[in-house]
Structure formats: structure tokens, C-alpha cells
Amino acid sequence: MPIYEYLCKDCGAKFEKLVQRPAATEGVTCPSCGQSRVSQQLSTFAAHSKSGGGSDALPQCPSGGVCRTPGACGLN
């Protein structure tokens, strides 16, 4: 089951919920105020894979991630 993001139209709270069908918003209620006036939000996802592509040789960015464009962030 996918996780969908919602925004409460009454109190403005943002929350996530596991939903069986994307059109099943009629059963979703806000965990903050209990109201059912919610709208499904556009959400993004992140995927991470470990491959033997040699990413260990790339310099580490100050943010902790792998730098795909060495020098662009001031790292040489």
C-alpha cells in the first residue's frame, strides 16, 4: 500500500496515511483536528541503490552526500 500525503483544509496540518486506493480520501481524517476536509498533495519519493559503480571514488559533499559535480560546491 502506498503512503499518501494530505493537507487539512480546516487546520492546515500536513500528514501522511497508508491508503489502499488513491481515490479513498473520503475515509481520511486529519489527526490534528479530526475533520475530513482533506486534499491529497503531490508528493515526491527518493530511491537509493547501492551499486558497484565506483561512487566511493567521488568526493564527499559537505552535506554528507556523494558529490556528482566536483568543484561546483567549492569542493575540489
C-alpha distance (Angstrom), angle and dihedral (degrees) to the residues before:
residue distance angle dihedral
M1 . . .
P2 3.79 . .
I3 3.78 124.7 .
Y4 3.81 113.9 -124.1
E5 3.79 128.0 -162.5
Y6 3.80 119.5 -132.9
L7 3.79 137.6 -171.7
C8 3.79 120.5 -149.8
K9 3.81 111.0 -130.8
D10 3.82 91.2 -156.2
C11 3.82 105.8 48.7
G12 3.84 101.3 11.2
A13 3.81 95.2 -122.2
K14 3.80 117.7 154.5
F15 3.80 117.3 -145.3
E16 3.81 143.6 157.7
K17 3.78 129.1 -127.2
L18 3.79 137.3 -179.3
V19 3.81 106.3 -119.3
Q20 3.80 128.2 -176.8
R21 3.81 94.7 -149.4
P22 3.82 128.2 24.0
A23 3.82 90.2 -132.5
A24 3.81 92.5 55.1
T25 3.83 95.7 97.5
E26 3.81 91.8 121.4
G27 3.82 90.2 79.5
V28 3.82 96.1 45.8
T29 3.80 118.0 103.1
C30 3.79 129.9 -177.0
P31 3.81 112.2 -101.3
S32 3.84 90.4 -147.8
C33 3.80 102.7 51.4
G34 3.82 104.0 7.5
Q35 3.80 94.7 -125.0
S36 3.81 121.8 137.6
R37 3.82 98.2 -145.0
V38 3.81 95.8 109.8
S39 3.78 133.5 142.8
Q40 3.77 125.4 -150.1
Q41 3.80 111.5 -118.5
L42 3.76 130.5 -145.7
S43 3.78 106.7 -103.3
T44 3.76 133.4 -171.4
F45 3.75 129.7 -146.2
A46 3.74 136.1 -147.9
A47 3.76 127.1 -143.2
H48 3.75 126.8 -166.0
S49 3.74 125.1 -169.2
K50 3.75 131.8 178.7
S51 3.77 113.3 -138.0
G52 3.75 135.5 165.4
G53 3.81 91.3 -115.2
G54 3.78 93.9 124.4
S55 3.79 97.7 -105.5
D56 3.82 88.2 149.3
A57 3.81 88.3 75.6
L58 3.81 92.6 59.4
P59 3.81 117.2 93.3
Q60 3.79 118.9 -103.6
C61 3.81 116.9 -113.0
P62 3.81 118.9 -130.7
S63 3.81 86.8 -110.9
G64 3.80 89.1 63.6
G65 3.80 96.8 -108.7
V66 3.77 128.5 112.7
C67 3.80 112.5 -86.3
R68 3.80 110.0 -125.5
T69 3.81 93.3 179.3
P70 3.82 107.3 42.9
G71 3.80 111.7 -155.3
A72 3.80 95.5 20.3
C73 3.80 92.6 96.0
G74 3.80 95.7 38.9
L75 3.80 94.3 -91.7
N76 3.80 115.1 124.0
